[in-house]
Structure formats: C-alpha cells, structure tokens
Amino acid sequence: MNTEELGTDNAVRAWRTEYGAEAVAVADMLCDRYACAPEKVALFYENEKGENLQLSFAQLSASSAKMAGFLKSLGIRKGDRIAVMLPKTPELVIAALAIWRLGAVYLPLFTAFGPEAINYRLKDSGARALVTDVGNRTKILEDERNRDGLQIITVAGPRESGFAPGDFSFWEELESAVPLKQAVIVSWNDLLVLIYTSGTTGHPKGCEMPVKSLAAFEAYMRYGLDLQENDVYWNIADPGWAYGLYYNLIGTLLMGKTILFYHAPFNPAGAYHIMEKYQVTNLTGAPTAYKVIMGAGEEMARKAQLHLRVLSSAGEPLNPHVIKWAKKMWGLPIYDHYGQTEGGMMLNNHHFPGLDEKIKPGSMGRPMPGYKMVVLNSEGQELANGQRGELAVDLANSPLFGFRHYWQNEKDTKEKFTGDGRYYLTGDIARVDIEGHFYFVSRSDDIILSAGYRIGPFEIENVLMQHEAVLEAAVIGVPDELRGEIVKAFVVLKPGSFNKEALAQELQNFVKKRLSAHAYPKQIEFLDQIPRTSSGKIQRYLLRRAN
C-alpha cells in the first residue's frame, strides 16, 4: 500500500477493512504472506557473546507451524490464553506466531517479573500453557501449576539441561511435531493479545487487545515512525511490555520488516555496536535508553559511524535537553510519542512526510490519523485550548482505538470511560495549544513511570507487607535524572530492634525476588506512621510533597 498516495483517511479505512474482517488469518498477516520470498529476513538475533543468527520469514513460517502443531496436540484451541516468558530470542518469535496460528491469545510476561507477578497473571488469565526458558522456569510456583493444570514448554540449557518434571522441551517437541497445515481463522473482535497493566489500587488489569488492533499498529509504524522499505529498524523495547510487543514484534512483522533482537544488558557500547554493525536507520526506545547513551559522553558519540535517519521515543516524557544532545551529536532530533497499553500510540510528533512538523519543546505532538484526542474537565466536557484537564480519546471519532474492556473486570473497565461512553479516559493531565499540539502535564493517578515501565504502587506495597518486619508500606515515584522516576517506599516497622540500613537492603532484595527486578524500591525511608485519610486511604500527595 502506498500510504502517501492513498492519503491518511483512505489508508485508515483500508486498514480497518483489512484487519476488521470477519475472517482473518493472523499468521498469514504477520508471516506467511512474506514467506514466498525465501531470502526475505524476518529476524536478526545477536547476544552479548557475539553469537548471532538470522531467520527468514519462510523459516519462521515452517517452525511456527510445527510448534502450533505441538500446541494443538496439548489441546490448545482458539481463544486459549498462552503465556510467553522469554527474553529477546528466536524462540519468542516462533512461539508468538505459533500461538496466533492456532487462533489463541498471546499473554506476555516480562522476564524481570518475580513469582508473585507471574503467578497472578497466569491465574487471573486462566492460561493453558507457558513457554519459558530454564533461567525463568524457577519462578513458577509448582503448587499453582499443579492446581491449574498449566502445561510448560521450556527452552533448555546446554545439553537439554534445566527441565522440571513434566515439562516439555521446546526444540525436541518442535522437531518431532506434525505441522499445523492451515492457520485458524479468527474475526476482528477475537483477542490477539491479553497484556496486563499496573494500576494504583488493586491488582494489574488484563487489557484485551482484539485482532482489529493490527490496523492501529500499522498506522503507527507508517505515520509515527515512517518505517520505509530501505530502513533498518531497531526498537530497543522489550516485547514483555506494550511498546515492545506492539511495535517491536507485531508491527515489524506486519510490515514485512526485519526484527532486530539484541539479547544483552543495555549499555552504550552495545548500543553503538548494534547501530554500527547493522547500519540502523530508524531507532526508537524509551528516554532512559537515550540518557544512558548520552551518559557515555561525547567522545564515544563522535567516533560512532552511524546511519540514522529518524529517532523516536516513547514510554515517558522526553526531556528537551536529550533532544538537544541528539541533535548536536547525531544531527537529528528525537521525536516524542505518547501512548498507553490500552490503545497503543495515540499522539505523535510524526515522521511521516506531510505530517512531519518542527518539534515544539515538551510537546507530545498531534493525534495520529484514526484518533481524535481531547482534554476534558471533571464533568466530562471538552476544554478550550490552553486549559488543563484529563486527556481523553473521543471514541466517536477514533476508528483505530480498539480497547473496550479489561479481562473479567467490569468495575475498572467502567471507570475508564465517561458515563455516556463517549470518551476513554487516559488518567493523564494534559493541555493542547492553539495549533493542536498536546503537552503532558502530570498523571491524575499514582502510576510510576520509571525507564519507560508503568509501575503500580499496590503490588510493591503488597510484597513489602509480606516481610516479617513490616507493619505498613506506601510507595510513590520520586524524580530521577536518568529514569524519569524511581520507586520510593515508606515503611512502618513492627515493634522490635532493627539495623535499618541492613533491613533496607534486605527489603529491596525481597521485592526484587518476589515481584520484579525493575519495580523494587531504590529508596526506602522508615516512618513512624503512614499519612492516611479518615477512610484509611494513603495520602500519597503528602509523601510526594515531602520529597
């Protein structure tokens, strides 16, 4: 499709027709239609040891068909939720395509999650199977697995090591499986992805992303990122999170482009190595990634032989000084984009010709074609330019917005929409200028945005209060130059004598191990009491004010 010639309105209608049909073969959309060209590369993979490989669309098609055949033999059917907890490896791509080939639902689990975060998502979703590796296998609680009948497929260690009793070997089963001959047909409203997002109260909520969301994903790849035929695209984000899943895994395959997976701890030397070796032209990631690269200094930036054409950022507000640095060192500004797990990207400083404009410092950009964004007051009425209010999606004029429901959660679903059902509420405070550029002001909830990750305080507080020394806990985000925000916990201890310095470190490790390595409190302050309202709610604003 020539998007420039077609025009944005016609392109949006065409994508809605294509992905909004009653009969859709997702595996064909993402893989099989490109497999007829044997040389067309679907994946470049490299790890920190320098080991690398590439897979063609034809190879992915064949491997995913065999894995789908094996999953079918386990009784997996259309609509079943299948969890994947893998790092950025070829097995992740094969597993995802196999799941969609069966008409099943992909459930991402971030590899930094601890047992509690993982097992809550598995249980709440009713997952039938889990694909993981030996490094993450130990996080699965065996009593939960046995009770729920979870089937586990494990990518083995050296010489097929690391299996727990009852596990299936990913590669052994794939090699011996009978391929699924034909992809299962689904409709536009069937689930493609079930991805959990954190909230300020209660447990994480499962966002239902239907098949028709593919239209919005393609729109962002074309309009937001301006992904072109000759681009070498690198999305740094992990597929365990929405931006990485939607626009690193799904969007890249949808466009018939090559996924670039670098399975290694992120650092400036590694980032420059990948950009130089693969001659990356289209780069996107969270502001934290750019700040880490920036922290390596100007000498490393000057020595790098780069081929960059466009730079994008998403996940948290982008500081103007980072844009200025990129312009100085790389000759390009970074374009800031805004989105949410529930709807994908909605506001962009678009790279696409005709939508591309001079960047306004601090602006998230304009609504993406297929979306109408507004700012509302507390009564749900649209505000005039310049006034601050809650950022919302005008559903009547946003044909690409696909989210309608949280998984088995009517209460939280209802709270995300105005009473008349006209608007989806983002929970973020924003303003719009006279030219239609939107600016992020703050969050109306207590979500912590750290290094691009959305972290809810409730889960962390829950884990902290399981420690034998903790009586109460409250969690907030505090400003951080590198990550935007970091997690800070306020803890009230039970009666007793404690070495607080040692206990603070113990609590940090406790959260790391039980919940997640990215969500542990980097700061802990001990208090005599947590400020609360008369009804018992934590007064986080008082804690933030003191910090």
N, C-alpha and C positions, 0 to 999 in steps of 0.2 A: 504494500500500500504506500503510495507517495503522499505522505501526510501534508507536505507543503502545498501540493496542487489541489488536494481534496478540500482543504480548509478545516478549521477546528470543529465547527458544528457538524459537518458531514462526517468527519472522522469519528467523532463521538457516537453518532448514530450508527455508523458501520460497525464499530466495536461492540456496541450494545446488541446489535443484531447477531454478530458472530458468536459472542460469548454468552448471550442471553437467550440462546435457543433451547428448545425442549429436548434436543438430543445433542450432547456434547461428549466427545471423547478427549478427555483432558490429556492423556498420554500422547495422543496424536498432536494436540496443540503445542505441547511442550517439547516433544522429541521426534516422534515418528515422521512427521512431515518434512523434517530436515535430514532424516537418515538415508534418503535415497542418494545423497552425495557422500560417498564413503570417506572422502578426505576432510569433510567439514568437522572441525574440532569443537567439542562441547565443553571440555574441561581441561585446564592446565592445573596441575597439582604439584606443589613443592613443600617440603617440610624443612625444619631447622637444620637437619643434617645435610641438606642439599639434594636429597633424593627427590626425584621428580618423575612424573609420567603425564601422558595426555590420553584422553579418551575421545573418540569420535561420537557423533550422535548415533551412528549405526551400532557401535559397541554398547552404548548406553541402552539403546532400544532392546538389543538382544539380552543383555544382562538383567535389565529390569523386568523383561518378560519372564525370565526364568525365576527371578525372586518372587514375582507375582504368582507364578505357578506354585511355588512352595507355600506362600502365604495362603493361597486358596486351599491347599491340602490341609492346612491347620484349621480350616473352617471360617477363614476371614471372608466377609461378604461386603457388598455395597453398604456404605453408611457406618461401618465399624470404625472406631477410633483406634489408630495405630500410632504409638509414641515412638519418636526417634530422639535418642540422646547420644549424639556423635559429634566429634569435632569436625572441622572443615576437611573432609576426606572424600575420596571417591565413593565409599560405601554410603555416605549420607545421600548423595545424588541418586544412586541406584535404588536405595530404599524408598526415597520420596517418589520417584517415578513408578516404582512397583505398587506403592500404596494407591496412587491416583489411577494406575492402570486397572486396579480392581474396583474403582469407584469408592474406595474407602477414604477416610478423613485423616489428614496429616496433623499430628499433635507434636509440636516442637518442645523439647526440653533442653534448656541451656546447660552445658556441661559443667558450669560453675555452681549449679544448684546442689544443695545438700539433700540428705534423705527426706527431711520433712517437706521441703518444697516439691520434691519429685513425687513422693508418695501421695501428697494431697492431690496433685494434678492427675495422677494415674487413677486414683479412686474416684474423684469427682467426675471425670470424663467417662468412666466406665471403659477404659482402654482394654482392648482384647489382647494386644501384643505390644512388645517393646523391642526395638532394635538398638543395641548399645555396644560398647566395647569393654574389654577387661578393665580398663582404667576407671570406668564409671560403674561397672557392674556391682561393686561392693556397696553402693549407696541404696540398693533396692532391699527393703526390709522383707525377709523371707516369709514372715507371718502374713504380711499384706499380700504378697504374691500368691501364697497358698490359698488364702481365703477367697481371693478374687479370680483365681484361675488364670493368671497372667502368663501368656506364652512369651519366653525371652529368647531372642536371637542375638548371639554375641559374636562380635568380630574378635577373633582370637589373638593372643600374643604370639611370640615366637614358638614355632613347632606346635601350633594349636594348643597353647597353654592358656590357663586362666578361666576355664569353664567352671561354672557351678553345676551341681547335679540337676539334670532336667533341662539344661539349656540346649539350644540348637546352634550349630556352627554356621555363621553367615556364609562363608565361602564353600564349605562342604555341601550344605544344602542347596546353594545356588547351582553348583556344578552338576549335581545329580537330579535337579528338578526338571519336570516337564514344562516347557514354556507355556504361558497363557497365550492362546492363539489370537484372541481378539479382545481389545480393551472394552471394559464395561462402559456402557453408555449412561451418562448422568444428565440431569437437566440443570438449567441455570440457577435454580434455587436450592439445589443439593449442596451440602457442605463440602468445601475444598479443604479448609483449614479450621482447626479449633486451637486458638492460641490464647494463653492466659495472660492477663494484665493485672498489675497490682492496684489496689485501692487503699484509701486512707483508713477505712474500717472494714472489718470482716476479711474473709479470705480472698485470694485472687479470683478474678472473674474470667470465665471462658468466653472469648469473643468468637462468635460464629461468622466465618468469612465464606460466603457462598461462591459457587463457580463463576457467577457473573462479575465477581471482583476482578477477574482477569482483564476486563475492559479498563478498569481504573489503573491496574498495574501497567498495562501497555501505554496508557496515556502519560503516566509519569516518566516511563523510560524514554518516550519520544519528546514530550514537551518540557518536563522538568530537567532531564539530563541531556536531551538532544543526542541520544545514542545513535551514531551513524554507522554505516556499513563498514567503513575502514577503521573504526575506533577499536582500540584495545582497552577494555573496560575493567577497572578494579574497584569493587565495592568492598571496603575493609570490614564492614559489619558482619557479625556472626549470625548465621541462619537460625540460631536459637532465639533470636529476637525479631520483632516485626520488620524492621528496616532491612535486615539481612535476609530474612525469609522471603519477603515480598519482592525485593529489588536486587538481591544478590543471587538467589536461587531461582525463584519463579520467573521474575521479569526477564532475566538474562536468557533463560531457556525459551521463553515465549517469543523473544525477538530473534531466536536462532543465533545468538551470540555465544562467545566462549566465557564460561565461568572461570575466574582466576582465584583459586584457593591457596592461601599461604598458611600452612599449619605450623605456626611457631608463635612464641610470645612476641607481642608487638613492641618494636623498638625502632629508632631512627635508621640504624644501619640496615636492618632487614627491610624496612620500607623503601629506602633508596635502592637497595639491591633489586627488589622486585620491579620497581618502576623503571630501572635501567635495563634489566635483563629482558623484560617482556615489552619494553617500549610503550608503557602505559600512556594513553592519550586522554582518557576520561576517568577521573578519580573522584570517589565520594567516600565520606566517612563522617564520624562524629567530630565535633570541635576538639575533643580531647586528643584524638589522633593527630590533628594538625598541631596542637600545642606541644605534644611530645616531640614531633619532628622539629618544630621551631626551637625547642629547648636544646637541641643538639648543636645549635649555633650556626652562624652564617658561613663558616668555612666549609662545612660538610655540604651545605646547600649550594655553594658556588661550584664545588668540584663535581657535583652530580650532573650527568649527561641525560637530561630529561627530554621527553617528547610530549609533554602535557598540552592539551588543547582546552579543556574545561575542568573546573574544580567545583565540587558541591559539598554541602554539609547539612546534616540533619540529626535530630535526636535531642538537641538542647539549643538555647540561644547562642548565636555565634558572635563573639566579641569583635568589635571593629578593628582592634589592634592586630588580630590574627589575619584578617583580610588584608590589612596594610602590609603585614610581613610577607604574605604570599605574593602580593603584587610586586613588592620590592625584590624578593629573591627568585621568584619563579616567573615573574612577568604576567601573572594572571590573578584576578580577584577570585575569592571563594564566594559562591552564590549560596545564600542561606535558604533552606526549605523547611516547611512545617507540616507535620502530620501526626497521626495517632494510630495506635494499634487497631482501633475500631474502624478507621476509614482509610488508612494509608495516607499518602501525601495529599494535601489539600491546598496549601498556599506555597507558591514558589517564586523565587527570582529565576524565571525560566531561562534556559539556554537556547531554546528553540528559536530559529530565525523568525522575526515578526512578533514574537512575544518577549524577546530579549530587550532589556532596558538598562540604563545606567543604574547601578546599585545605589539605593538610599541607605545610609548608615543606620543599622538597627532594624531595618525592615525585613519582614519575612516574605515580602513580595505580594503578588496578586493571586486571586483564586485560579486554580488550574482549570482549563476547559473541562466542562462537565460538572463544575461545582459553583455554587453561589454561597459566599461566606458573608455573615453579618455580625454586628455587635448588638447585644440585647441588654436592656435594663432588667431589674429584678422582677418586673411584671411580664417579661417576655416580649417587650415591644422593641422594635428596631430603633437604634440611636443614630443621631446625626454624626457626620464626620467630626473627628476630633474628640468625641466623648468616649470615656472608658466604660466598658461593660463586658459581659461574657461573650466570648467568641462562639459562634454557632453556625451550623450548616442549615441553609434553607432547603429542606428536603424537596419541596415542590419544584425547585429549580436546580437540583443537583442530581442529574440522572446517573452519575457514576458512583454515587455514595451507596455502598451496599450493606453496611451494618444495620441490623434491625433488632438484634436480640443477644443477650448473654445466655450462655448454656444453663438451662434449668434454673433461671434466676429472674423471676418476674419483678421482684422489688427493685433491684439495681437497674434493670432494663427501663422500668418506668421513670426512674429518676434521671435518665439520660436524655429524655425528650420533654418538650413543653407539653402542658396539659392537652392542647389541641392537636398534638402530633405533628405540628408544622416544622419544628426545629429540633435538631440534635445539638445537645449542649456539650461543649468540649471540656468545661471546667477550667478554662484558661481565661484570664482577663486580657483584653486587647483594645486597641483603638485603630481607626482607619483614617488616613488623611484624605484631602480633597481629591487627590488623584487616584484613589483606590488602593493605596499601599497599606498593608496591615503591619502593626507593630505589637510585639509581645510585651505585656506589662508585668504580669505575675500569674501565679496559679491560684485559683479560688479554692483548691483543696490542699491537702498536705503532702501530695506526692513529691518525692525527692528525685530530681533529675541529676544523676551522677555519671559522668562519662558516657552520656547517651542512654543510660539504663533508667527505666522508671522503677523506683523502689517505693513500696508501700511501708509505712512505719509499723502497721499492725503485726505483720509476720515477724519482724525483728523483735518487737516487744514481747510477742508470744514466746519466742525462743528464749530470750533473756530471762523471762519469769519462770522458766523451767529449771534454771540453775538453783541449786540448793541455797545459795547465799542471797538471792534476790527476792525482795518483797514486792517492789513495784518498778516499772520501767516506762519511760516515754522517749520517743525518738523523733528527731527533726532533721532537716537538712541545713547545713551552715555553708556559707560561701567558701569556695576553694578556687584558687587561680587556675589550677590545671584541669580539674574535673567539673568545674561549674559549681557543684555542691558535693559535700561529703556527708556521710551519716554520722550524727552525734547522738549518743544515748545518755539519758539522765536516769540514774539508778538509785533507788532507795533500798538499803540493805536490811536484812533481818537482824535481830539483836545478836551481837557477838563481836569478837575482835578480829579484824581483818587487815592484812597488808594490802592496802588499796592499790598500790602500783602493780603488784603481782596479780591481784584479782582482776584489774582492768584488762591486763593481757590475757588472762585466763578466759574472761568473758568474750573477748574478741575472737579467740580461737574456738570457743564454744559455739558462737554464731556461725563462724566460717564452716565448721564441720557439720553442723546440723541444718543450716539453711543455705548459705551461698557464700562463695568467696568474694563476690562483688558487692554484697549487701551488708557486710559486717560493719559495726560502728568503728570508725577510725579515731573517734574521740569519745571518751567516757568521762562523765562528771558525776560524782556522788552527791546526792542531796538528802536532806532530812525528810522532805516530802515533795510530792509532785503537785503542781498547781492544778486544781480541778474546779469545774463549775459546781453549783449546788446539786445538779443532777448527776455529778460524777464524771463528766466528760473532761478529758485532759485539755487544759488551756495551752495549746502549743504556741499560740501567739505570744504568751508571756515568756516562754522559753526562748523563742526566736528574738524577742525584744532584748532579752538579757545578753544575747550573743551578737 
